[in-house]
Amino acid sequence: MAASTPMKPAVMTAAPTQANAAQRYEVRRADLPLSCPLPSMALWNSHPRVYLPIEAENGESDCPYCGAHFVLVD
């Protein structure tokens, strides 16, 4: 029987951020259109993507799924 070699974990170069980890997010106009979860977040452990009308809501918007609060800072 051959000796087994331990498996090395896969290394991801650009890991997505954890979805819905914070309750308040600051976003910029360059990030529009705004969606929750943000494009940089992993979707597999989150809710369906929803687009938020932050400009129509005076620069602040809440996600109806997770309650995350988004603030437009510029």
SULLINDA-V957348 format. One record per helix or strand of 3 or more residues. SS is the DSSP state (H for helix, E for strand). FROM is the first residue (numbers start at 1). LEN is the number of residues. Records with the same first field share a line. If there is no record, write none. Layout:
SS->FROM-LEN / FROM-LEN
This chain:
E->24-4 / 34-3 / 50-3 / 60-3 / 69-4
H->29-3
